[in-house]
Amino acid sequence: MSEGSEIIREPNEKDTGMGLFWPNPPTDIGWVSYIRHARTPEPREEKFKALFDNALDPIMLLELTPDHRDAIILESNQAASRMYGYNEGELKGSLFSKLVSDCNSESCRDLIDNSFKNKSIRFEMTNLTKQGQKIDVDTSIQFFHIKEKEVAILISRNITKKKIEEEKIRILSFRDGLTGLYNRGYFNEELKRLNTARQLPLSIIVSDLNGFKLANDAFGHKEGDRMLIRTAGVLKNSCRKEDIIARWGGDEFIILLSKTDYSKTKQLIKRIKEGCQKTEGHILKLSISMGSATKTDPGENISKILRRAEDRMYKNKVLDRKNIYSAILDTLLAKLRNKKKQSKAQIKDLENLAESFGKKMRFSQAKTKELMLLTSIYDIGKITIPNKILRKKERLTSEEWEIIKRHPEIGYHISEPTPQLLNLADAVLAHHEWWDGTGYPQRLKGKEIPVMARAVAILDAYDAMRRGSPYKKKLSKGQAIEELRRYSGIQFDPRLVKKFISALQKNKGA
């Protein structure tokens, strides 16, 4: 045909292909031949060639093979060569399939064939560089028909980094931000997916972290977070890689075990408990209450299996509560003795003195025992105070004194959830209140102060004076009694001071 032949596709303002820049091409030659046509280039042809060669995005011209299962790369620009790791001109004449990952599959061949059946298409695919590296590519194709030939302009963009970031976000959306375990939403999806006959027996373990509220209230949320992270570590180390472990709620965890019978589930529970015992070097030891249930019949409702596991967990938690908190209390008291540098003999002497004082106060036997226990735990909040402050010989700074003054509140938060200490929690909170109302933390006055707190305040002061401190020398028994009388009606309940001195006179060893 002559140079003035009609154009195959008229460009218009909606045109997104190269027709906007392409001069009237002769329809009896191919596109690439036309680009290289040995006549003086027209201005619009030069403009197109410059845009093609210097475009930032990779561009290729493709022609469908006769069998419609592949495409030939007729031309590629510099950006395409760079992205795929080829030298300039090296891609020309190659099959497009060599740039596509897994292109031996029927789906890949169908993609190429179906793409050419559409006038315009955009999709994402995974391509291969010359070095065999996989890259994710966002591809758009605009198609043209020149006589019997089908030609496509393919524009690509490397979106590998974008896909990696999207995958990170996707993973994070399924993960608990603190522990790194799966979250509840992901667990629910996996429960649906694995709830099939092929995965039976399907077991569920529901777990609840003991002492979590205590850790948060008494030692701060950072300590609570550390407990959750440690628990997640124990669960991951105890389970198989294919097991689904998720943080179910605040201090609850859940494990989904496919193809795992009841016996193996019990073995795992035992392994988790043993793992908790091995965690040392922290304020609180890990303790987890667990319950499990197993689905063996395809007809069973998985929701009922889950509820059964939860019910068993709560039942075990109630049964274990006393033992759990006894273990926690023993750990905390050992830390307190170490903080205060108290020997067992000193603790025993103070308990004996408390027993004599309780009898003098005509306390019941149960209340006297509570007072004896209180002498061991009233200062339990001090386990959070750094030793450099507790044992400082110089005068405390105002900031250090504020830290010291927080220990009754911390002690209250430790005592209040502990069954053995619940009745003593108010006394622990008030043991630094003064009879004249100038104490702390609540500035209670007179009989507003619980009687057990008034009693242990006297025991505490006498014990401190007899043992001495980093900044005060120890006093004799007589000197200590005089100090109690001096502060009677100011710091101490006057009536209780008289009772205590009377008990001391009968207790020669005090």
C-alpha positions in Angstrom: 0.0 0.0 0.0 1.1 3.6 -0.5 2.3 5.9 2.2 -1.1 7.6 2.4 -3.1 4.5 3.3 -5.8 4.8 5.9 -4.9 4.2 9.5 -6.0 0.9 11.1 -7.2 2.5 14.4 -8.1 6.1 14.7 -6.7 7.8 17.8 -9.1 9.7 20.0 -9.1 11.5 23.3 -9.9 8.3 25.2 -7.0 6.4 23.6 -4.6 5.0 26.1 -2.3 3.2 23.7 0.4 4.5 21.4 -2.0 5.6 18.6 -1.8 9.1 20.0 1.8 9.3 18.9 1.9 7.0 15.9 1.8 8.4 12.4 -0.3 6.7 9.7 1.5 3.3 9.4 1.6 1.4 6.1 -0.5 -1.7 6.7 1.5 -4.0 4.5 4.5 -4.0 6.8 4.9 -4.7 10.5 5.2 -2.2 13.3 8.8 -2.8 14.1 9.7 -2.6 10.4 7.9 0.7 10.3 9.9 2.0 13.2 13.1 1.1 11.4 11.8 2.3 8.0 14.7 3.8 6.1 13.1 7.1 5.2 13.5 10.4 7.0 11.6 10.2 10.2 8.6 12.4 10.6 8.5 14.6 13.7 5.7 12.4 15.2 7.7 9.2 14.5 10.7 10.6 16.3 8.5 11.6 19.2 7.1 8.1 19.5 10.6 6.5 19.3 12.0 8.8 21.9 9.0 8.1 24.2 9.4 4.3 23.6 13.2 4.2 24.2 13.4 6.5 27.1 10.2 5.6 29.0 10.9 4.9 32.7 8.5 1.9 32.7 9.5 -1.2 30.7 7.7 -1.4 27.3 7.6 -4.3 24.9 5.9 -4.9 21.5 4.5 -8.4 21.2 3.2 -10.6 18.4 1.1 -13.7 19.0 2.6 -17.0 17.8 0.7 -19.0 15.2 -0.5 -21.5 17.9 -1.8 -18.7 20.1 0.0 -20.2 23.1 2.9 -17.7 23.3 4.1 -14.3 22.0 7.2 -13.1 20.3 9.0 -10.0 21.7 9.3 -7.8 18.6 10.9 -4.9 20.4 11.7 -3.8 24.0 13.0 -0.5 25.5 15.9 0.1 27.8 13.8 0.0 30.9 12.6 -3.5 30.0 16.2 -4.7 29.5 17.3 -3.3 32.8 14.3 -4.8 34.8 14.8 -8.3 33.4 18.6 -8.1 33.5 19.3 -8.4 29.7 21.6 -6.4 27.4 20.0 -4.0 25.0 18.4 -5.8 22.1 18.9 -9.2 23.7 15.2 -9.7 24.3 14.3 -9.1 20.6 12.9 -12.2 19.0 12.5 -14.1 22.3 9.4 -15.8 23.4 7.5 -13.8 26.1 7.0 -17.0 28.1 10.7 -17.1 29.2 10.0 -14.0 31.3 7.0 -15.6 33.0 7.4 -17.7 36.2 5.9 -21.2 35.8 5.0 -20.6 32.2 5.0 -24.4 31.4 1.6 -24.5 33.0 -1.6 -24.5 31.0 -2.9 -21.6 33.0 0.0 -19.5 31.8 -0.5 -20.4 28.1 -4.2 -19.7 28.5 -3.3 -16.3 30.0 -1.3 -15.3 26.9 -4.0 -16.6 24.5 -6.9 -14.9 26.4 -5.0 -11.7 26.7 -4.8 -11.3 23.0 -8.5 -11.8 22.7 -9.2 -8.6 24.6 -8.6 -5.1 23.3 -7.1 -3.9 26.6 -6.3 -5.8 29.8 -4.4 -5.2 33.0 -3.2 -7.8 35.5 -0.5 -8.8 38.0 1.9 -11.6 37.3 5.2 -13.0 38.5 8.0 -12.7 36.0 11.6 -14.0 35.8 14.8 -12.1 35.3 17.7 -13.5 33.3 19.3 -14.6 36.5 16.2 -16.5 37.5 15.0 -14.1 40.2 11.3 -13.8 40.6 9.7 -10.3 40.4 6.1 -9.2 40.8 4.9 -7.1 37.9 1.8 -5.0 37.2 1.2 -5.3 33.5 -1.1 -3.5 31.1 -1.6 -4.5 27.4 -3.1 -2.6 24.6 -3.9 -4.6 21.4 -3.9 -3.7 17.8 -4.8 -5.6 14.6 -2.6 -4.9 11.5 -4.1 -6.9 8.7 -3.9 -10.5 9.9 -1.3 -9.8 12.6 -2.2 -9.2 16.2 0.3 -6.8 17.9 0.3 -5.7 21.5 2.1 -3.0 23.4 2.9 -4.3 26.9 3.8 -1.8 29.7 5.0 -3.2 33.0 6.0 -2.0 36.4 8.0 -3.8 39.0 5.8 -4.0 42.1 8.0 -6.5 44.1 8.6 -4.1 47.0 4.9 -3.2 47.1 3.9 -6.9 47.2 6.4 -7.5 50.0 5.0 -4.6 52.0 1.4 -5.8 51.3 2.4 -9.3 52.5 3.8 -7.8 55.7 0.6 -5.9 56.2 -1.4 -9.1 55.5 0.6 -11.1 57.9 0.3 -8.4 60.6 -3.4 -8.3 60.1 -3.4 -12.0 61.1 -0.9 -11.6 64.0 -1.1 -10.3 67.5 1.2 -7.2 67.7 2.6 -8.0 71.1 3.3 -11.8 71.1 3.6 -12.5 67.3 1.1 -15.3 67.6 -2.0 -15.5 65.4 -4.9 -13.4 66.4 -8.5 -14.4 67.0 -9.7 -13.5 63.5 -7.1 -15.8 61.9 -7.8 -18.6 64.3 -11.5 -18.5 63.4 -10.7 -18.7 59.7 -8.4 -21.7 60.3 -11.0 -23.4 62.5 -13.4 -23.2 59.5 -10.7 -24.5 57.1 -9.6 -27.4 59.3 -13.0 -28.4 60.4 -13.2 -31.4 58.0 -13.3 -35.1 58.3 -9.8 -35.4 56.9 -8.4 -33.4 59.8 -10.0 -35.5 62.5 -9.3 -36.0 65.4 -9.3 -32.2 65.8 -8.4 -30.9 69.3 -8.6 -27.5 70.9 -6.7 -26.3 74.0 -8.0 -23.1 75.7 -5.5 -21.5 78.1 -5.6 -18.7 80.6 -2.6 -17.0 82.1 -2.7 -17.0 85.9 -1.5 -13.9 87.8 -1.8 -11.6 84.8 -4.0 -9.0 86.5 -1.7 -9.1 89.5 1.3 -8.4 87.2 -0.5 -5.5 85.6 -1.9 -3.9 88.8 1.1 -4.5 91.0 4.1 -4.3 88.7 2.8 -2.3 85.7 1.7 -3.1 82.2 5.2 -3.7 81.1 5.5 -6.7 83.4 2.1 -7.9 82.2 3.4 -7.6 78.6 6.5 -9.5 79.5 4.4 -12.3 80.9 2.4 -12.6 77.7 5.5 -12.7 75.6 7.1 -15.4 77.8 3.9 -17.4 77.6 3.8 -17.2 73.8 7.4 -18.4 73.8 6.5 -21.5 75.9 3.6 -22.3 73.7 5.6 -22.0 70.5 8.4 -24.1 71.9 6.0 -26.8 73.0 3.9 -27.1 69.9 4.5 -28.4 66.4 5.1 -26.0 63.5 1.8 -26.9 61.9 -0.2 -26.2 65.1 -2.3 -23.0 65.1 -1.5 -21.0 68.2 -3.4 -17.7 68.8 -3.8 -15.1 71.4 -7.6 -15.5 72.0 -8.1 -12.4 74.3 -6.3 -10.3 76.9 -4.6 -13.2 78.8 -6.2 -16.1 77.0 -4.5 -18.3 74.4 -5.9 -21.0 72.1 -4.3 -23.9 70.2 -5.8 -25.8 67.3 -4.4 -29.3 66.7 -5.3 -31.1 63.5 -5.0 -34.9 63.4 -4.3 -35.0 67.2 -6.2 -37.3 69.6 -7.1 -36.7 73.2 -4.0 -38.6 74.5 -1.5 -36.5 72.5 -3.3 -33.3 73.5 -2.8 -34.2 77.2 0.9 -34.8 76.5 1.1 -31.4 75.0 -0.6 -29.8 78.0 1.9 -31.5 80.3 4.8 -30.2 78.1 3.5 -26.7 78.3 3.2 -26.8 82.1 6.8 -28.1 82.3 7.9 -25.3 80.0 6.3 -22.8 82.4 8.3 -24.1 85.3 11.6 -23.6 83.5 11.1 -19.8 83.1 13.2 -18.2 85.7 14.6 -14.7 86.4 11.3 -12.9 86.5 9.1 -11.4 89.2 6.4 -14.0 88.7 6.7 -17.5 87.5 4.5 -18.5 84.6 1.3 -20.5 85.4 -1.3 -21.4 82.9 -4.7 -23.0 83.5 -5.8 -25.2 80.5 -8.8 -27.1 79.2 -9.1 -29.2 76.1 -11.6 -31.0 74.0 -11.4 -33.3 70.9 -13.7 -33.7 67.9 -13.8 -37.2 66.6 -17.1 -37.4 64.9 -17.6 -35.4 61.6 -21.1 -34.6 62.7 -20.1 -32.9 66.0 -20.6 -29.1 66.1 -17.1 -27.5 66.4 -18.6 -24.6 68.5 -19.6 -27.2 71.1 -16.1 -28.6 71.2 -14.7 -25.1 71.7 -17.2 -24.4 74.6 -16.3 -27.7 76.2 -12.6 -26.8 76.2 -13.4 -23.4 77.7 -15.6 -24.9 80.4 -12.9 -27.3 81.4 -10.3 -24.5 81.5 -12.4 -22.4 83.9 -13.1 -25.4 86.0 -9.4 -26.2 86.3 -8.7 -22.6 87.1 -11.1 -22.6 90.0 -9.6 -25.9 91.3 -6.1 -24.7 90.9 -6.6 -21.1 92.2 -5.4 -21.8 95.8 -2.3 -23.6 94.7 -1.6 -21.1 92.0 -1.6 -18.1 94.4 0.2 -20.0 97.1 3.0 -20.5 94.6 2.9 -16.9 93.6 2.9 -15.8 97.2 5.9 -18.0 98.1 7.8 -16.5 95.3 7.0 -12.9 96.3 7.8 -13.5 99.9 11.2 -15.0 99.1 11.9 -11.9 97.0 10.8 -9.6 99.9 13.0 -11.4 102.4 15.9 -10.9 100.1 15.1 -7.2 99.6 14.8 -6.6 103.4 17.7 -9.0 104.2 15.6 -10.7 106.8 16.6 -14.1 108.2 14.1 -16.8 109.0 14.9 -16.3 112.7 14.1 -12.6 112.5 10.8 -13.4 110.8 9.9 -16.0 113.4 10.7 -13.5 116.2 8.4 -10.9 114.7 5.6 -13.5 114.3 6.0 -14.5 118.0 5.8 -10.9 119.0 2.6 -10.5 116.8 1.1 -13.5 118.5 1.7 -12.1 122.0 0.3 -8.7 120.8 -2.8 -10.3 119.3 -3.5 -12.2 122.5 -3.1 -8.9 124.5 -5.6 -7.3 122.1 -7.9 -10.2 122.8 -8.1 -11.0 119.1 -9.6 -14.3 118.1 -7.3 -17.2 117.3 -8.0 -16.6 113.5 -7.4 -12.9 113.8 -4.2 -13.4 115.7 -3.0 -15.7 112.9 -3.9 -13.0 110.4 -1.8 -10.5 112.3 1.1 -13.0 112.4 0.8 -13.4 108.6 0.5 -9.6 108.1 4.0 -9.2 109.7 5.4 -11.2 106.8 3.6 -9.4 104.0 2.8 -5.8 104.9 5.9 -4.6 103.1 5.4 -6.8 100.0 5.1 -3.8 97.7 8.8 -3.1 98.3 9.8 -5.9 96.0 9.4 -3.4 93.1 11.7 -0.8 94.7 15.3 -0.9 93.5 17.9 -2.0 96.1 19.9 1.2 95.6 17.0 3.1 97.1 16.1 0.7 99.8 19.7 0.4 101.1 20.8 4.0 100.4 22.7 5.5 103.4 22.3 9.1 102.3 19.2 11.1 102.6 16.6 10.1 99.9 15.8 12.6 97.2 12.2 13.7 96.7 11.9 11.4 93.6 13.2 8.5 95.6 10.9 9.2 98.5 7.9 9.2 96.1 9.0 5.7 94.9 9.1 4.5 98.5 5.6 5.9 99.2 4.1 3.9 96.4 4.8 0.5 98.0 1.6 0.3 100.1 -0.6 0.7 97.0 1.5 -1.9 95.2 1.2 -4.2 98.2 -2.6 -3.7 98.1 -2.7 -4.7 94.4 -0.7 -7.9 95.2 -2.8 -8.8 98.2 -6.3 -8.0 96.9 -6.4 -10.8 94.2 -4.6 -13.4 96.4 -7.1 -15.5 98.3 -4.9 -16.0 101.4 -4.3 -12.2 101.6 -7.6 -10.8 100.6 -8.7 -10.0 104.3 -5.4 -8.2 104.8 -5.3 -6.1 101.7 -6.8 -3.0 103.4 -4.2 -3.3 106.2 -1.4 -3.6 103.7 -2.6 -0.4 102.0 -3.0 1.5 105.4 0.1 0.4 107.3 1.8 3.8 106.8 -1.2 5.9 107.9 -0.7 8.0 111.0 -3.1 8.4 113.9 -3.1 12.2 113.4 -3.9 11.9 109.7 -0.5 12.9 108.3 0.5 9.5 106.9 0.1 8.1 103.4 -1.3 7.1 100.9 -4.9 8.1 101.9 -4.3 10.4 104.9 -6.7 8.4 107.1 -7.0 9.5 110.7 -7.7 7.7 114.0 -10.1 4.8 113.8 -10.5 5.3 110.1 -7.3 3.3 109.9 -8.1 -0.5 110.0 -7.1 -1.9 113.4 -4.8 -4.5 111.8 -2.9 -1.7 110.0 -2.6 0.2 113.3 -1.3 -2.9 115.0 1.3 -3.8 112.3 2.4 -0.2 112.2 3.6 -0.5 115.8 5.2 -3.9 115.1 6.9 -2.5 112.0 8.3 0.5 113.8 9.6 -1.5 116.8 11.2 -4.1 114.5 12.9 -1.3 112.5 14.2 0.4 115.6 15.6 -2.9 117.0 17.3 -3.9 113.8 18.4 -0.5 112.6 18.6 0.8 109.0 21.2 2.1 106.6 20.6 5.6 107.9 19.6 5.0 111.6 21.4 3.0 114.2 19.6 0.3 116.1 18.1 1.0 119.5 17.8 -1.0 122.7 14.5 -2.4 123.8 14.1 0.4 126.3 15.0 3.1 123.7 12.5 1.6 121.3 9.7 1.6 123.9 10.4 5.3 124.6 10.1 6.2 120.9 6.8 4.4 120.7 5.5 6.4 123.7 6.9 9.6 122.2 4.9 9.1 119.0 1.8 7.7 120.7 -1.2 9.8 119.6 0.8 11.2 116.7 1.8 8.2 114.6 0.4 5.4 116.7 -2.9 4.5 118.3 -2.3 5.3 122.0 -4.4 2.4 123.2 -2.6 -0.1 121.1 0.8 1.3 122.1 0.0 0.5 125.8 -1.2 -3.0 124.8 2.0 -3.6 122.8 4.3 -2.4 125.6 2.5 -4.7 128.0 3.0 -7.6 125.5 6.7 -6.7 125.2 7.3 -6.8 129.0 6.0 -10.4 128.9 8.2 -11.3 125.9 11.7 -11.1 127.3 13.3 -12.1 123.9 11.8 -9.2 122.0 
